[in-house]
Amino acid sequence: MSESNHYDTLKISPKATPTEIKQAYRRLAKLFHPDSKSGTADSDKIIEVNAAYEVLNDPTRRRSYDEQLRSLPSPTQYRNRQQRTADAQQSYQHHRQTSQDADFHLSRWLQQVYKPVTRLIGLILRPLDTQVDELAADPFDDELMGNFQAYLEQCRHYLNQAQLTFRSQPNPPAVAGAAASLYYCLNQLGDGIEELNFFTLNYDDHYLHVGQELFRIATGLQYEAQDAVRDLAQKV
C-alpha cells in the first residue's frame, strides 16, 4: 500500500484552501510539464499532478476523496496491522510446530514406553493364578516351591525392565492420567512380589493373600491406564 495521496502529490496540507490548491498545481505543472524544456520535466509526474488537481479542485470529489482517506488506516495503523498479521502468522506456525512436536512425542511414548511396559506387566500378572494353584498342591514340596520362586525371580526381572522403560522418556502431558496409573501399578507389583516372597520364606498364608491382593490392585490400575489411552485415541 502506498502512503502517498493527492495532497502529498501537490505538497499541500489536507486543510489547504482552493486558492492554495490552485497555486500548488500551477507551481508543479510548470516544474514537471514536458514542454518546459527544463531538467525537471517529468511526464509521469505531471500525470500524477493533473490527477490530484482534478480531484481536489472539485469540491464534491474532494469531499468524497477525504472520506475515503479517513476510512483508510494511517501509515502507523497499517504498519501495526502488518505487524499483527505477521505475529498471527508466526503464532500459527509456532502452534502448528508445537502440535506436531506434541504428536511426535506422544506417538513415541506410546510405542517406546506404554506398549513395552504394559507387555511386561502382563508377563508378571497373567501367570500368578496358575503358579499359586500349582503351589497349592503341596507348598512344602521343594520342586513346586522352587518353581514358584523362579516365577517370582522372573517377575523381578520383568518389573525392573518395566521401571527402566517407564523412566526412559518424560511423559507427555496428554497421557498424564495413563502414566500415573502405570506408575502406581508398577509400585503395587513391586510390593506384591515382596509379599509373595515372604510367603516362600515362612509359609504364612497372610503374605500370600496380601501379595495376591496387591496384584489384583495392579491389574485394576493397568486397566485404568488402558482406558485412558483408549479415550485419548478417540479424541485425536
C-alpha positions as CSV (number, residue, x, y, z in Angstrom):
1,M,0.0,0.0,0.0
2,S,1.4,3.4,-0.9
3,E,1.4,6.0,1.9
4,S,1.1,9.0,-0.6
5,N,-2.1,10.6,-1.6
6,H,-3.3,13.6,-3.7
7,Y,-2.4,16.0,-1.0
8,D,1.2,14.6,-0.9
9,T,1.4,14.8,-4.7
10,L,0.6,18.5,-4.6
11,K,2.7,19.0,-1.5
12,I,-0.1,20.7,0.4
13,S,-2.0,20.2,3.7
14,P,-5.3,18.3,3.7
15,K,-6.7,21.6,5.1
16,A,-5.5,23.6,2.1
17,T,-7.9,26.2,0.6
18,P,-9.0,26.1,-3.0
19,T,-6.6,29.0,-3.7
20,E,-3.7,27.1,-2.2
21,I,-4.6,24.1,-4.3
22,K,-4.5,26.1,-7.5
23,Q,-1.2,27.8,-6.6
24,A,0.4,24.4,-5.8
25,Y,-0.9,22.9,-9.0
26,R,0.5,25.8,-11.2
27,R,3.8,25.6,-9.5
28,L,4.2,21.9,-10.0
29,A,2.8,22.0,-13.6
30,K,5.5,24.4,-14.6
31,L,8.1,22.3,-12.9
32,F,7.2,19.0,-14.4
33,H,5.5,19.8,-17.7
34,P,7.3,18.2,-20.7
35,D,7.1,21.4,-22.7
36,S,9.0,23.3,-20.0
37,K,12.3,22.1,-21.6
38,S,13.8,22.2,-18.1
39,G,15.7,19.5,-16.3
40,T,12.8,18.8,-14.1
41,A,10.4,17.8,-16.9
42,D,8.7,14.6,-16.0
43,S,5.7,13.2,-17.9
44,D,4.9,10.6,-15.3
45,K,4.9,13.2,-12.6
46,I,2.7,15.6,-14.4
47,I,0.1,12.9,-14.9
48,E,0.0,12.4,-11.1
49,V,-0.2,16.2,-10.5
50,N,-3.1,16.5,-13.0
51,A,-4.9,13.6,-11.4
52,A,-4.6,15.1,-8.0
53,Y,-5.7,18.5,-9.1
54,E,-8.8,17.2,-10.9
55,V,-10.0,15.6,-7.6
56,L,-9.0,18.3,-5.1
57,N,-10.2,21.2,-7.3
58,D,-13.7,19.8,-7.4
59,P,-15.5,20.3,-4.0
60,T,-17.7,17.3,-4.4
61,R,-15.0,14.9,-5.5
62,R,-12.7,16.3,-2.8
63,R,-15.2,15.6,0.0
64,S,-15.7,12.0,-1.3
65,Y,-11.9,11.6,-1.5
66,D,-11.4,12.9,2.0
67,E,-14.0,10.4,3.3
68,Q,-12.0,7.6,1.6
69,L,-8.8,8.8,3.3
70,R,-10.5,8.9,6.7
71,S,-11.7,5.3,6.2
72,L,-8.2,4.1,5.4
73,P,-5.7,3.2,8.2
74,S,-3.0,5.6,8.8
75,P,0.6,4.6,8.0
76,T,1.2,3.7,11.6
77,Q,-2.1,1.8,11.8
78,Y,-1.2,0.0,8.6
79,R,2.3,-0.9,9.9
80,N,0.6,-2.1,13.1
81,R,-1.8,-4.2,11.2
82,Q,1.1,-5.7,9.2
83,Q,2.9,-6.5,12.4
84,R,-0.3,-8.1,13.9
85,T,-0.7,-10.2,10.8
86,A,3.0,-11.2,10.9
87,D,2.6,-12.0,14.7
88,A,-0.5,-14.0,14.0
89,Q,1.2,-16.0,11.2
90,Q,4.2,-16.6,13.5
91,S,1.9,-17.7,16.3
92,Y,0.1,-20.0,14.0
93,Q,3.3,-21.5,12.7
94,H,4.6,-21.9,16.3
95,H,1.3,-23.5,17.4
96,R,1.4,-25.8,14.4
97,Q,5.0,-26.8,15.1
98,T,4.2,-27.3,18.8
99,S,1.3,-29.5,17.9
100,Q,3.4,-31.6,15.5
101,D,6.1,-31.9,18.2
102,A,3.5,-32.9,20.8
103,D,2.0,-35.5,18.4
104,F,5.5,-36.9,17.7
105,H,6.4,-37.2,21.4
106,L,3.0,-38.8,22.2
107,S,3.4,-41.3,19.4
108,R,6.9,-42.1,20.5
109,W,5.9,-42.5,24.1
110,L,3.1,-44.9,23.2
111,Q,5.3,-47.0,21.1
112,Q,8.5,-47.0,23.2
113,V,7.1,-46.7,26.7
114,Y,3.4,-47.6,27.0
115,K,3.3,-50.7,24.9
116,P,6.5,-52.4,26.2
117,V,5.6,-51.6,29.8
118,T,2.1,-53.0,29.5
119,R,3.5,-56.1,27.9
120,L,5.9,-56.6,30.7
121,I,3.2,-56.0,33.3
122,G,1.2,-58.7,31.6
123,L,4.1,-61.2,31.8
124,I,4.0,-60.6,35.6
125,L,0.3,-60.7,36.2
126,R,-1.0,-63.4,33.9
127,P,0.9,-66.5,35.4
128,L,0.1,-65.7,39.0
129,D,-3.2,-67.7,39.4
130,T,-1.6,-70.7,37.7
131,Q,1.5,-70.5,39.8
132,V,-0.5,-70.3,43.0
133,D,-2.8,-73.2,42.0
134,E,0.3,-75.4,41.3
135,L,1.9,-74.5,44.6
136,A,-1.3,-75.1,46.5
137,A,-1.0,-78.8,45.7
138,D,1.8,-79.0,48.3
139,P,3.5,-75.8,49.4
140,F,6.2,-77.8,51.2
141,D,7.2,-79.6,48.0
142,D,10.7,-78.4,47.2
143,E,10.2,-78.6,43.4
144,L,6.9,-76.8,43.5
145,M,8.3,-74.1,45.8
146,G,11.4,-73.8,43.6
147,N,9.1,-73.3,40.5
148,F,7.2,-70.6,42.4
149,Q,10.4,-68.8,43.5
150,A,11.7,-69.0,39.9
151,Y,8.5,-67.3,38.8
152,L,9.0,-64.5,41.4
153,E,12.6,-64.0,40.2
154,Q,11.3,-63.7,36.7
155,C,8.8,-61.2,37.9
156,R,11.5,-59.1,39.4
157,H,13.4,-59.1,36.1
158,Y,10.3,-58.0,34.2
159,L,9.5,-55.4,36.8
160,N,13.0,-53.9,36.6
161,Q,12.8,-53.8,32.8
162,A,9.3,-52.1,33.0
163,Q,10.6,-49.5,35.5
164,L,13.6,-48.6,33.4
165,T,11.5,-48.3,30.3
166,F,8.9,-46.2,32.1
167,R,11.6,-43.8,33.2
168,S,13.4,-43.7,29.8
169,Q,11.2,-40.8,28.5
170,P,9.3,-37.9,30.0
171,N,5.5,-38.4,30.0
172,P,3.7,-36.2,27.5
173,P,1.0,-34.0,29.3
174,A,-1.7,-35.7,27.2
175,V,-1.1,-39.1,28.9
176,A,-0.6,-37.8,32.5
177,G,-3.5,-40.0,33.7
178,A,-2.3,-43.1,32.0
179,A,1.2,-42.6,33.1
180,A,0.1,-42.1,36.8
181,S,-1.8,-45.4,36.6
182,L,1.2,-47.2,35.2
183,Y,3.4,-45.7,37.9
184,Y,1.2,-46.9,40.7
185,C,0.7,-50.2,39.0
186,L,4.4,-50.9,39.0
187,N,4.7,-49.9,42.7
188,Q,1.9,-52.3,43.6
189,L,3.6,-55.1,41.6
190,G,6.9,-54.4,43.5
191,D,5.2,-54.6,46.9
192,G,3.2,-57.7,45.8
193,I,6.3,-59.6,44.7
194,E,7.9,-58.9,48.0
195,E,4.8,-60.1,49.9
196,L,4.8,-63.3,47.9
197,N,8.5,-63.8,48.5
198,F,7.9,-63.5,52.3
199,F,5.4,-66.4,51.9
200,T,8.1,-68.6,50.3
201,L,10.3,-68.0,53.4
202,N,7.8,-68.7,56.2
203,Y,4.8,-70.3,54.6
204,D,2.4,-67.8,56.2
205,D,-0.7,-67.5,54.1
206,H,-1.2,-63.9,55.2
207,Y,1.7,-62.9,52.9
208,L,0.3,-65.0,50.0
209,H,-3.1,-63.3,50.3
210,V,-1.6,-59.8,50.6
211,G,0.5,-60.5,47.6
212,Q,-2.5,-61.6,45.6
213,E,-4.5,-58.6,46.6
214,L,-1.7,-56.2,45.5
215,F,-1.5,-58.0,42.2
216,R,-5.3,-57.5,41.9
217,I,-5.0,-53.8,42.6
218,A,-2.2,-53.6,40.0
219,T,-4.5,-55.3,37.4
220,G,-7.1,-52.6,38.0
221,L,-4.5,-49.9,37.6
222,Q,-3.4,-51.4,34.3
223,Y,-7.0,-51.4,33.1
224,E,-7.3,-47.7,34.1
225,A,-4.2,-46.9,32.0
226,Q,-5.6,-48.8,29.0
227,D,-8.9,-46.9,29.3
228,A,-7.1,-43.5,29.5
229,V,-5.1,-44.3,26.4
230,R,-8.2,-45.6,24.6
231,D,-10.1,-42.4,25.4
232,L,-7.1,-40.3,24.2
233,A,-7.1,-42.2,20.9
234,Q,-10.8,-41.4,20.4
235,K,-10.2,-37.7,20.9
236,V,-7.3,-37.4,18.5
